[in-house]
Amino acid sequence: MIIYLYRWKLKAGKEEQFQKAWAYVTEQLREKSGSLGSRLHLGDDGIWYGYAQWPTAEHRSNSKLDHPEIVQARELMKDATLEGLPSVTLQPTNDYLINRTAL
């Protein structure tokens, strides 16, 4: 498994637009490209963090980002973004998260 951490500073008043578009892209990538899903967080520093899991880096690089609906949703995300910060690739070493569906 491989993790990608994305970070954004959003434009004031565009947070809901970003969240809806991000959710749509996440759902589509799970359905069409084998993504293991992601989480979106708002940090106490005002930065939004997206955490996406993929089986392998190859799965992510082969993801289907060219579907018109995904392109449109990504444009809405871009429109809501004041600044995109560099992404970070993470290799899990210890994993103690609880799977909510297992509860």
ROSE-4610 file (N, C-alpha, C; in Angstrom, 1 decimal, always signed):
// ROSE-4610
residu = [M/M/M/I/I/I/I/I/I/Y/Y/Y/L/L/L/Y/Y/Y/R/R/R/W/W/W/K/K/K/L/L/L/K/K/K/A/A/A/G/G/G/K/K/K/E/E/E/E/E/E/Q/Q/Q/F/F/F/Q/Q/Q/K/K/K/A/A/A/W/W/W/A/A/A/Y/Y/Y/V/V/V/T/T/T/E/E/E/Q/Q/Q/L/L/L/R/R/R/E/E/E/K/K/K/S/S/S/G/G/G/S/S/S/L/L/L/G/G/G/S/S/S/R/R/R/L/L/L/H/H/H/L/L/L/G/G/G/D/D/D/D/D/D/G/G/G/I/I/I/W/W/W/Y/Y/Y/G/G/G/Y/Y/Y/A/A/A/Q/Q/Q/W/W/W/P/P/P/T/T/T/A/A/A/E/E/E/H/H/H/R/R/R/S/S/S/N/N/N/S/S/S/K/K/K/L/L/L/D/D/D/H/H/H/P/P/P/E/E/E/I/I/I/V/V/V/Q/Q/Q/A/A/A/R/R/R/E/E/E/L/L/L/M/M/M/K/K/K/D/D/D/A/A/A/T/T/T/L/L/L/E/E/E/G/G/G/L/L/L/P/P/P/S/S/S/V/V/V/T/T/T/L/L/L/Q/Q/Q/P/P/P/T/T/T/N/N/N/D/D/D/Y/Y/Y/L/L/L/I/I/I/N/N/N/R/R/R/T/T/T/A/A/A/L/L/L]
num = [1/1/1/2/2/2/3/3/3/4/4/4/5/5/5/6/6/6/7/7/7/8/8/8/9/9/9/10/10/10/11/11/11/12/12/12/13/13/13/14/14/14/15/15/15/16/16/16/17/17/17/18/18/18/19/19/19/20/20/20/21/21/21/22/22/22/23/23/23/24/24/24/25/25/25/26/26/26/27/27/27/28/28/28/29/29/29/30/30/30/31/31/31/32/32/32/33/33/33/34/34/34/35/35/35/36/36/36/37/37/37/38/38/38/39/39/39/40/40/40/41/41/41/42/42/42/43/43/43/44/44/44/45/45/45/46/46/46/47/47/47/48/48/48/49/49/49/50/50/50/51/51/51/52/52/52/53/53/53/54/54/54/55/55/55/56/56/56/57/57/57/58/58/58/59/59/59/60/60/60/61/61/61/62/62/62/63/63/63/64/64/64/65/65/65/66/66/66/67/67/67/68/68/68/69/69/69/70/70/70/71/71/71/72/72/72/73/73/73/74/74/74/75/75/75/76/76/76/77/77/77/78/78/78/79/79/79/80/80/80/81/81/81/82/82/82/83/83/83/84/84/84/85/85/85/86/86/86/87/87/87/88/88/88/89/89/89/90/90/90/91/91/91/92/92/92/93/93/93/94/94/94/95/95/95/96/96/96/97/97/97/98/98/98/99/99/99/100/100/100/101/101/101/102/102/102/103/103/103]
x = [+0.8/+0.0/+0.9/+0.4/+1.1/+0.1/+0.6/-0.3/+0.2/-0.7/-0.4/-1.1/-0.3/-0.8/-0.8/-2.0/-2.2/-2.5/-2.1/-2.4/-2.8/-3.8/-4.3/-4.6/-4.4/-5.0/-6.2/-7.4/-8.6/-9.0/-9.7/-10.3/-11.4/-11.5/-12.6/-14.0/-14.9/-16.2/-16.3/-15.2/-15.2/-15.0/-15.0/-14.7/-15.8/-17.0/-18.1/-17.9/-17.6/-17.4/-16.3/-15.2/-14.0/-14.4/-15.1/-15.4/-16.3/-17.3/-18.2/-17.4/-16.6/-15.8/-14.8/-14.1/-13.2/-13.9/-15.0/-15.8/-16.1/-16.6/-16.9/-15.7/-14.6/-13.4/-12.9/-13.0/-12.6/-13.5/-14.8/-15.8/-15.5/-15.2/-15.0/-13.7/-12.7/-11.4/-11.5/-12.3/-12.5/-13.2/-14.2/-15.0/-14.3/-13.6/-13.0/-11.5/-10.8/-9.3/-8.7/-9.6/-9.0/-8.4/-8.7/-8.3/-8.9/-8.1/-8.6/-9.3/-9.6/-10.3/-9.4/-10.0/-9.2/-10.0/-9.3/-9.9/-9.5/-10.4/-10.1/-10.2/-9.2/-9.1/-8.8/-9.4/-9.0/-8.1/-6.9/-6.0/-6.2/-5.7/-5.9/-5.0/-4.2/-3.3/-4.0/-5.3/-6.1/-5.8/-4.9/-4.6/-5.5/-6.0/-6.8/-5.8/-6.0/-5.2/-6.0/-5.6/-6.2/-5.2/-5.7/-4.9/-5.6/-4.8/-5.4/-4.6/-5.2/-4.5/-4.7/-3.7/-3.7/-3.0/-3.4/-2.7/-1.2/-0.9/+0.5/+0.6/+1.8/+2.0/+1.5/+1.7/+1.2/-0.3/-1.0/-2.5/-2.8/-2.1/-2.4/-2.0/-0.9/-0.4/-1.3/-2.0/-2.9/-4.3/-4.6/-5.9/-6.6/-7.9/-8.7/-9.2/-8.3/-8.6/-9.1/-9.3/-9.7/-11.2/-11.9/-13.4/-13.9/-14.8/-15.3/-15.8/-16.5/-17.0/-15.9/-14.9/-13.7/-13.0/-12.8/-12.1/-12.8/-14.2/-15.0/-14.9/-14.9/-14.8/-13.4/-12.4/-11.1/-10.9/-11.6/-11.6/-12.3/-13.3/-14.0/-13.1/-12.3/-11.4/-10.3/-9.8/-8.8/-9.3/-10.6/-11.2/-11.3/-11.5/-11.6/-10.2/-9.2/-7.8/-7.1/-6.7/-5.9/-4.4/-4.0/-2.6/-2.6/-2.0/-1.7/-0.3/-0.2/+1.2/+1.7/+3.0/+3.5/+3.0/+2.7/+2.2/+3.4/+3.0/+4.0/+3.6/+4.5/+4.3/+4.7/+3.8/+4.1/+4.1/+5.1/+5.1/+4.7/+3.5/+3.1/+4.2/+4.5/+5.3/+4.6/+3.8/+3.0/+1.5/+0.6/-0.8/-1.7/-2.3/-3.2/-4.5/-4.9/-6.2/-7.2/-8.4/-9.5/-10.4/-10.7/-11.6/-13.0/-13.7/-15.1/-16.1/-15.9/-16.8/-16.7/-15.6/-15.4/-16.0/-16.4/-17.0/-18.4]
y = [-1.2/+0.0/+1.2/+2.3/+3.6/+4.7/+5.7/+6.8/+8.1/+8.9/+10.3/+11.3/+12.3/+13.3/+14.6/+15.2/+16.4/+17.6/+18.8/+19.9/+21.1/+21.9/+23.0/+24.1/+25.4/+26.5/+26.9/+27.0/+27.3/+28.7/+29.1/+30.5/+30.5/+31.7/+31.8/+31.7/+31.0/+30.8/+29.7/+29.1/+28.0/+26.6/+26.6/+25.3/+24.2/+24.6/+23.5/+23.1/+24.0/+23.6/+22.6/+22.9/+22.0/+20.6/+20.6/+19.4/+18.5/+19.1/+18.3/+17.7/+18.6/+18.1/+17.0/+17.2/+16.2/+14.9/+14.9/+13.7/+13.0/+13.7/+13.1/+12.5/+13.2/+12.6/+11.3/+11.4/+10.2/+9.0/+9.2/+8.2/+7.6/+8.4/+8.0/+7.2/+7.6/+6.9/+5.6/+5.5/+4.2/+3.2/+3.7/+2.9/+2.5/+3.5/+3.3/+2.9/+3.2/+3.1/+2.3/+1.7/+0.9/+1.6/+2.9/+3.6/+2.9/+3.0/+2.5/+3.5/+4.7/+5.8/+6.8/+7.8/+8.9/+9.6/+10.4/+11.2/+12.7/+13.6/+15.0/+15.6/+16.4/+17.0/+18.5/+19.2/+20.6/+20.8/+21.2/+21.4/+22.6/+22.6/+23.8/+25.0/+24.7/+25.7/+26.3/+25.9/+26.4/+25.8/+24.8/+24.0/+22.8/+22.5/+21.3/+20.2/+19.0/+17.8/+16.7/+16.1/+15.0/+13.8/+12.7/+11.5/+10.4/+9.9/+8.9/+7.7/+6.5/+5.2/+4.5/+3.9/+3.1/+1.8/+0.8/-0.5/-0.4/+0.3/+0.6/+1.9/+2.4/+3.6/+3.5/+2.3/+2.0/+2.2/+1.7/+1.9/+3.4/+4.2/+5.6/+6.3/+5.9/+6.5/+6.1/+5.0/+4.5/+5.0/+5.8/+6.2/+6.9/+6.8/+7.4/+8.8/+9.7/+11.1/+11.9/+11.2/+11.9/+11.8/+11.2/+11.2/+12.6/+13.0/+14.4/+14.9/+14.0/+14.4/+14.6/+13.8/+13.9/+15.2/+15.4/+16.7/+17.9/+17.9/+19.0/+19.2/+18.1/+18.2/+18.7/+18.2/+18.7/+20.2/+20.6/+22.1/+22.9/+22.3/+23.0/+23.0/+22.0/+21.9/+23.0/+23.1/+24.1/+25.5/+25.7/+27.0/+27.5/+26.5/+26.8/+26.9/+26.6/+26.6/+27.9/+28.4/+29.6/+29.2/+28.1/+27.6/+26.1/+25.4/+24.0/+23.8/+23.0/+22.8/+21.4/+21.2/+20.0/+18.8/+17.7/+16.5/+15.7/+14.8/+13.9/+12.5/+11.6/+10.2/+9.5/+8.7/+8.0/+6.5/+5.8/+4.4/+4.0/+3.3/+2.9/+2.0/+2.2/+1.3/+0.6/+1.4/+0.9/+1.4/+0.5/+1.0/+0.5/+1.4/+1.1/+1.8/+2.2/+2.8/+1.7/+2.1/+1.1/+1.3/+0.2/+0.2/+0.3/+1.4/+1.7/+0.6/+0.1/-0.9/-2.2/-2.4/-3.7/-3.6/-2.4/-2.2/-2.7]
z = [+0.0/+0.0/+0.0/-0.6/-0.7/-0.4/+0.3/+0.7/+0.1/-0.3/-0.8/+0.1/+0.5/+1.3/+0.5/+0.4/-0.4/+0.5/+0.2/+1.0/+0.2/+0.7/+0.0/+1.0/+0.6/+1.2/+0.3/+0.9/+0.1/+0.1/-0.9/-0.9/+0.1/+0.8/+1.7/+1.0/+1.5/+0.9/-0.1/-0.4/-1.4/-0.8/+0.5/+1.2/+0.8/+0.8/+0.5/-1.0/-1.9/-3.3/-3.4/-2.7/-2.7/-2.1/-1.0/-0.3/-1.2/-1.8/-2.7/-3.9/-4.5/-5.7/-5.3/-4.1/-3.6/-3.4/-2.8/-2.5/-3.8/-4.8/-6.1/-6.7/-6.7/-7.3/-6.6/-5.3/-4.4/-4.8/-4.8/-5.1/-6.5/-7.5/-8.9/-8.9/-8.2/-8.3/-7.6/-6.6/-5.9/-6.9/-7.6/-8.5/-9.8/-10.3/-11.7/-11.7/-10.6/-10.7/-9.6/-8.7/-7.6/-6.4/-6.3/-5.1/-3.9/-2.8/-1.5/-0.7/-1.3/-0.6/-0.1/+0.5/+1.1/+2.2/+2.9/+4.0/+3.7/+4.1/+4.0/+5.4/+5.7/+7.0/+6.9/+7.9/+8.0/+9.3/+9.1/+10.1/+10.9/+12.2/+13.0/+12.5/+11.5/+10.8/+9.6/+9.4/+8.3/+6.9/+6.9/+5.7/+5.7/+4.5/+4.2/+3.8/+4.3/+4.1/+3.5/+2.4/+1.8/+1.9/+2.4/+2.6/+1.8/+0.7/-0.2/-0.2/-0.1/-0.1/-1.5/-1.9/-3.2/-2.9/-3.7/-3.5/-3.9/-5.0/-5.4/-6.1/-6.3/-7.0/-8.5/-9.0/-10.4/-10.5/-9.5/-9.6/-9.7/-8.9/-8.9/-10.2/-10.7/-12.0/-13.2/-13.0/-14.1/-13.8/-12.9/-12.5/-13.6/-13.7/-14.8/-14.4/-14.6/-14.3/-15.5/-16.7/-17.9/-18.2/-17.3/-17.5/-17.3/-18.2/-18.2/-16.8/-16.1/-14.8/-13.8/-13.9/-13.0/-13.3/-14.6/-15.0/-14.5/-14.6/-14.2/-12.6/-11.9/-10.4/-10.0/-10.7/-10.4/-10.7/-11.7/-12.0/-10.9/-10.4/-9.2/-8.0/-7.8/-6.7/-7.0/-8.2/-8.5/-8.3/-8.7/-8.6/-7.1/-6.2/-4.8/-4.1/-4.8/-4.2/-4.3/-3.2/-3.2/-3.5/-2.9/-3.1/-2.8/-3.8/-3.6/-3.2/-2.1/-1.6/-2.1/-2.1/-2.7/-2.0/-2.7/-2.2/-1.6/-0.7/+0.0/-0.2/-0.6/-0.7/+0.6/+1.2/+2.5/+2.3/+2.9/+2.9/+4.4/+4.5/+5.9/+6.5/+7.8/+8.5/+9.7/+10.3/+11.5/+11.3/+11.3/+11.0/+12.2/+12.9/+14.0/+13.9/+12.7/+12.5/+12.6/+13.1/+13.3/+12.0/+11.4/+10.3/+10.8/+10.5/+11.0/+10.6/+9.4/+8.9/+9.6/+10.3/+11.1/+12.4/+12.8/+14.2/+14.3]
